Amino acid sequence: MTERTKKKVAYVFLAVLGMLGLGTWTFHKIEGWSWVDAFYFSASTLTTVGFGDLTPSTDVSKLLTVAFMFVGIAIVVYSLPLMGEYYIERRLKVQHHIEQSNFGKLIQAQKNHIRQSLEESTDDANPLPGPNHARHGRKKR
């Protein structure tokens, strides 16, 4: 995994946490909501869920909510492909380690065995060896 990807993930994670914290504090102060309600509203707004059970009541809080939506949702949307990239890089790294290990060699040997068995099969209707296959001592019907 590249250092660049790790740094980007860390920055985006901090940006999302920062937006949650800023939104929670802002709505707690402006709307007078409890910390839990303010956090809940911030999280549901950032994730675009927006249940509608809490709504801003003043013009100032409505305008701040719109700004919070545009900035926060942009950060969250930016983070999604970045998280995908991070996941894929980690997955490829793990896959590489497995392939290099004895377990990976065992898996490859099993794949080769299955591929060879399928290639040896002459029955087009049933490519997998079964009870009607010539290798099992019975004649094909």
N, C-alpha and C positions, 0 to 999 in steps of 0.2 A: 504494500500500500504506500502510495507516495505521501511525502510530507505535505505536499500542497493540498491533497485531498483531506488529510487529517486536520490541517489548519482551517480549511474552509468549513468542515463539519463543526469544528469547535466554535468558529465565529458565528455561524448560523445558529447553533444551539444557544449560544450566549445572547444573540439577537432576539430569538424567540422568547427566551426566559426574561430578557429585558423588557420586551413588549408586554409580556404577561404581568410583570411587576409594575411597570409604568401604568398600564391600564387598570390594574387592581387598585393602586394608590390613587389614581385620578378619579375613578368612579366612587371610591370610598369617600374621598374628600368632597367632590362636587355633588354627588347624589345623596350622600349620607348613608349609603348602603353598608351593611356589615362587610368585614374583610372577605368572608366566604362568598357572599353574594357578588361582591365586586370581582373576585377572582373567577367565579362561575360565569359571570357575564363576559368578562375578558376572554376566557377560554372558549366559550361558545361562539363569540364573535370572531376570534382568530381562526377557528376551525370552520367557519361559515355555517355552523349548525343553527344558531339563533332561534332558540325555542320560543321566544316572545313572551316569556313569563316575567322578565325584567326588561323595562324599556327606559331610556333616558327621558327625564321629565322637563328639563329646561332647554332653552335654545342653545346655551353654551355647551351643555353636555351632549346635545344632539350633534352639533358641529364637531366637537372633539371625537365623538363616536365615528363620524364619517372619516375623519383624518386617521383615526385609529384603525378603521377597517382597511383603508387604502394602503397604508404603510404596513400594517401587520399581516394582511393577507398576501401582499407582495412578498414579504419575507418568508412566509410559510410556503407559498407556491415555489419560490426560488429554492427552498430547502428540499422539496420532494425529489427532484432528479438528482440532487447532490447526495441525498440519503440512498437513493438507488445505486448511484455510482460507488458509494462507500460499501454498500452491501455486496455488490458484484465483485469489487476488488477483494474483499475479505473472502468471499466464496471461492474465487479463483485461486487465492493463496492457499486456502485449506485443501482444495482439490489438487493443487500441485504437490502439496506435502503428502497427501494420500497416495498419489500416483508414484511418488518417489519412495514410498515406504514398502515394506514387504506385503502389507495388506493391499496396496495398490497393484502390486505385481500379481497377487492372487486373483484380484478382480479381473485384471486384463487376461490372465490365463483362462478364467471361466468364460469371459466374453469370446475369446478365440475358440474355445471348445464348442460353445453354442453355435457360433458362426459356421464352424466346420461341420457340425452335425446337420445344420440346415442346408448347407451346400451339398452334402452327401445324399440328402433326401431326394428321391426321384418322383415322389408322389406329388403332383401339382395341386390336387384337391386338398391334401392334408400335408403341409410341409413339415410338420413335427412328427417324429416317430411315434407310432401308437400301436394298438393291438392288431390292426390290419396291415401293418408295414412288414415288408419282406425281412427286415433285420430281426423281427421278433419271431421268426420261425413259421409264420403263417403266410399263405399265399394271398395276394391281393385279389379282391373280388371283382 
